[in-house]
Amino acid sequence: QRRSPLNDFQRLKATQLLSMSQQGPGPEQEEPADTEECARRCTVLLDCRAFHYNHQRHSCQLLPWTQHSAQTHIQRNVHYDLYQKKDYMQNCIRADGRSYRGIQSTTEKGKNCQQWRLKFPHDHRFSPSLRNGLEENYCRNPDRDERGPWCYTMDPAVRHQSCGIKKCEDAVCVLCNGEDYRGLVDHTESGRECQRWDLQHPHKHPYHPHKYPEKDLDDNYCRNPDSSVGPWCYTTDPAREREYCHLRKCTEKRPRLADTTTSCFKHKGEGYRGKVNVTTSGIPCQRWDAQTPHRHHFRPEAYECKDLRENYCRNPDGSEAPWCFTSLPSMRVAFCFQIKRCTDEVEVEGCYHGNGELYRGKISKTRKGITCQKWSAVSPHTPQISPAMFPAMRLEENYCRNPDNDSHGPWCYTMDPSTQFDYCAIKSCAGDKTPSILETADNVVFAECGKRDERLQLKGR
Amino acid sequence: IIGGRPGNSPWTVSIRNRKGVHFCGGSLVKEQWVISTRQCFSSCDTDLSSYEVQLGTLFKDPSPSDPDKQALPILKLVCGPSASDLVLLKLARPATLNDRVALICLPPERYVVPENTECEIAGWGETGGTGNKTLLNVAKLPVLSNKECNMALRGQVKESELCTAPLRAGVGACEGDYGGPLACLTHDCWVLEGVITPIRVCARKDQPAVFTRVSLYVDWINKVMRM
């Protein structure tokens, strides 16, 4: 009863499906409806294959085609989400594949399929209808063949042949803990159907797809967003919150992690393989293969790709940095922030004196290696400092300069739209000393900031 | 905070990951800007969607209906000059200032806090059995000159760092406090003089604690906020 009709659909966010030749889709249904009601309407219509959901009008438009239909194309439109029936979109099958409505039209041996409406080269008894989906020459399973979808072939010597379409659970195998699994299995190991990640019923959960864009929490497919032992999903059974999915383990050798480091860590340190085994504040880490003082599920044998050796700081779950369970019963986990981050700065060329206000060199990249924007350009950033404002500074081309006497050296606007300005890959010249601050004293004046109600300091809540 | 007491620090913010778990501290320097430490963030161009800053409440894990709590998504992260280990976080919308949320002053550029100035650290990090681990804890620390600090730490302290004096009883920042403020009282105003950086030992007795000296980076902070 708690199954959502949306479970039969794949969603493409901010997408509109246009058809160039076919008759237009039905009018947008004026009556406000939610996505589940739209899915319900589409499900009962044999000629409905997809629908647009219009977020502005809270209405939908049922469509008789999908993006795989001839002469259709999809385009970005932030007002629409496109929902297409899974049977038409997936290239793998569930059970015997009788509901498969994909567009594969060759057999497992590579023979072209015969059009279902034709009786040549092979005569047969199947008549295409909306219900049996025998269209074009696509692989289908109208007689519930246990080997899955098949077709009559264009080879007069071979009457019919299986198309060899894999079951979804076999189509994509699982490496390591399946955090990279992007297959299409949507049932758990006990056969329960998965709940869509974008729904909060029957189970309320924190894994909103928009919060975890890199986890691809698509539709109701099995995923592993929380570094569990394997892919899992919330189930549509109100009595069972979540379950693992039964998926094929890859037999091929696992790939080597590209970003492994030992003396420092990159990004979140998931590739850190060094031997630091104390937390930032010096507390020894608990061994990963121990369950005291803290019980946990990060058993080394269950996380073969995470290198949970000894009691070394690691990041098996995508936390902010390498961490460990601590040997203190009162402190469960702690980060190992004392491990340095690997520098992501490029090698510097040249040097500047003072603050670099007289630097006139031709370096034109930032410390991160991003190319500088021309001082005369207005995109990607609109500069607040232009060559005309500071003619003496020679703000030429995109060379690093220091027109505002920034104490941290020459800088530039960058070509990265998300980084307005940054310091350049130039260092202060050796032996160039800046005056010490420790002998000077300033008169201090402050305005509104820094005030607090001291009564709150004393008052309990 | 080790050796602290539950207290009020209306500019101290809690930085939360996508699961809503506190992992670092920060200081509100403008309605839409928080300063913290680089070590808390995976990269300078990291995707911080769904990370948020929580402020206005003394509780580490306030109830969803806490009327004082403000939770503001982080829009952008800007890394500070290379040696600073500072980051500025731009919030998706301005914080509402009130009794429980206030801005902390920035020091004048290159200002040196006089020795013995009364300062305090605040955070929701580990308490080591002191204070109250469900609340914001605050501890007082006096400033130590770099000269004396260098004598204690064998000359390893840079001008861009600021020390507080060692206390007999262990008082200091610990796991989960990193990125938070060292706020010092100057002319009746609290000023962000330091940022708590990850250190090897929490509240080591008879050893000074070292912070990033904010006054050396005020020009950068103002430039980022202006631009």
Interface residues (C-beta under 8 A of the other chain):
Chain A: P206 H208 H210 K211 Y212 P213 E214 H267 K268 T279 T280 S281 G282 S319 E320 A321 S330 M331 A334 F335 F337 Q338 R341 D344 E345 R367 K368 Q384 D404 D406 S407 H408 G409 D416 S418 T419 Q420 F421 Y423 S436 I437 L438 T440 A441 D442 V444 V445 F446 A447 E448 C449 G450 K451 R452 D453 L456 Q457 R461
Chain B: G7 N8 S9 P10 N17 R18 K19 G20 F23 C24 V29 R38 Q39 C40 F41 S42 S43 C44 D45 T46 D47 S49 S50 L58 K76 V78 P81 S82 D99 R100 A102 L103 I104 C105 L106 P107 P108 E109 R110 Y111 V112 P114 E126 G129 V138 S145 N146 K147 E159 C174 E175 Y178 A183 T186 H187 D188 C189 W190 V191 P198 I199 R200 V201 C202 S215 L216 Y217 D219 W220 K223 R226 M227
